[in-house]
Amino acid sequence: MKITVCLKNVPVSNKIVVDKKKNSLVRSKIEQKINPCDLSALTIVVKIKELLKDVFIEIVSMDAGMDLQNFYEAIALGADKVTILSDRAFAGSDAWATSNVLGKYLSTNDSDFIFVGMESEDGHTRQIGPRLSAKLDRNFVSNVCDAEMKEDELILKKIEENQDIVSFVPEKSQVFGILSTEVDSFISLENIVDAIDASPIEIINNSVLNCEAERIGLNNSKTKVTKIYREKKKNEVSYINPDYESINTFVRDKIFKEVLNEG
């Protein structure tokens, strides 16, 4: 079984750099993390892999590909491969244009299931999942929150509008929208080093993907941003707890950045 997880990097905090002419984020100058809903999606898929055993997980992301730390972390969490769709022509794409790029690639990768976060922290459009399902002619199931095995059958759980949790048997070729949930994303230094050594990361540009120029990029996006403003927030102070996991995470991130910077 092959499962694809769509992953997006989002700004860590409100420390952002804005291109005032284009009204867009300058992502190359922003510290980023895995979008919480996408991290939840990956966590559920890794759980499915542990339940079913014979599962191949591919991460697909439209990204500049300049900072690979979060992708190595995804591999360390259990992904088998990362495919980054990266091209100057994709820059500034809104949800419509992004779904065109992702859809173009996903139409060729033959996944049994596609998991995507319900929304991104920096956009909140909730449009990527539904648009991908429409482009790929697959049913879309929203608000999925967990997975389990029951009588040797894979069961997914989703939250209904009335907050009831409903269990269902997934059908092949469906797209699942995942809610952000509390996840245990602790990664050891050993797993990070193994991920870097394995390095199953492929970067694909538009000369390979061959997306139509009028359906991608900032100038062809349907969303036009007219104004960007910063929300005023009080100064934030971060503390490191004196426990193994917190210290390990802090040291891991420092070493990780040094390793990547050294090439």
ABEGO torsion letter per residue (X at the ends): XBBBBBBBBBBABABBBBBAAAGBBBAAABBBBBBAAAAAAAAAAAAAAAAAGBBBBBBBBBBAGABAAAAAAAAAAGBABBBBBBBAAABGBBAAAAAAAAAAAAAAAGBABBBBBABBAAAGAGAAAAAAAAAAGBBBBBGBABBBBBGGBBBBBBBBAAGBBBBBBBBBGBBBBBBBBBBBABBBAAAAAAAAAAGBBBBBBAAAAGBBAAABEAAABABBBABBBBBBBBBBBBBBBBBAAAAAAAAAAAAAAAAAAAX
